[in-house]
Amino acid sequence: MAICYSLNARKGQGYRRPPRNYAPRIDYNQREQQIEARIKQIDPLFSKEEFIANSKTLFVKLQQAWTDRDWSVIRVFETNELFEQHKNQLQGYINNNQINVMDRICVNYAQLFDFRQEGDKDVIVVRLNSRMADYIIDATTKQVLRGNKTTEYVNTYLLTFVRKKGLQTKEGTDKIKTTNCPNCGAPTQITSAGKCEYCGSVITTESYDWALSNLEREKI
């Protein structure tokens, strides 16, 4: 099922349904089954369906935050390195008084693409196909500076997620409750700001669950 989001939808103008011809190829499905089996060997409660659903939702959140020019809401979902990279890129648009608008965002499909272990990390790569409008406007006048509002682009992305090796999927739906701060050791709830409420240290999901470490367009 495609996940779609539109700026116009918030204004009551609706959005266009995506075409229905973006089914993954059979060889990717076979590959996905093999990857899922490898992950479950070390993490029996891993749910492919839940992981893919969360990946789709996060991808849309990233586009919304980029358009809103508020990357703080993404703090808890990305590794420190990727968060700083994206925040600096976004700051460039803010400094130039520009907004890079991502609109009519539709995730056509997503699938497990790779699983490996590197050092002390588990790594999952998700292959995600999306369709969206992508243009730049002046933040003050709202005039389009580059691109246009009507053209929609279809691209495939590779989303890389990492977590500490040895962690496993927790049973139940309320999985994120509290964790110990890696800096001061205090038990603390993870907030959207990604900071320990006691010492202010940054805590990302990588410390106790999957965190996005890379997002790139697939090379053809």
Secondary structure, 3 states (H helix, E strand, C coil): CCEEECCHHHHCCCCCCCCCCCCCCHHHHHHHHHHHHHHHHHCCCCCHHHHHHHHHHHHHHHHHHHHHCCHHHHHHHECHHHHHHHHHHHHHHHHCCEEEEEEEEEEEEEEEEEEEEECCEEEEEEEEEEEEEEEEEECCCCCEEECCCCCEEEEEEEEEEEEECCCCCCCCCCCCCEEECCCCCCEEECCCCCECCCCCCECCHHHCCCEEEEEEECCC
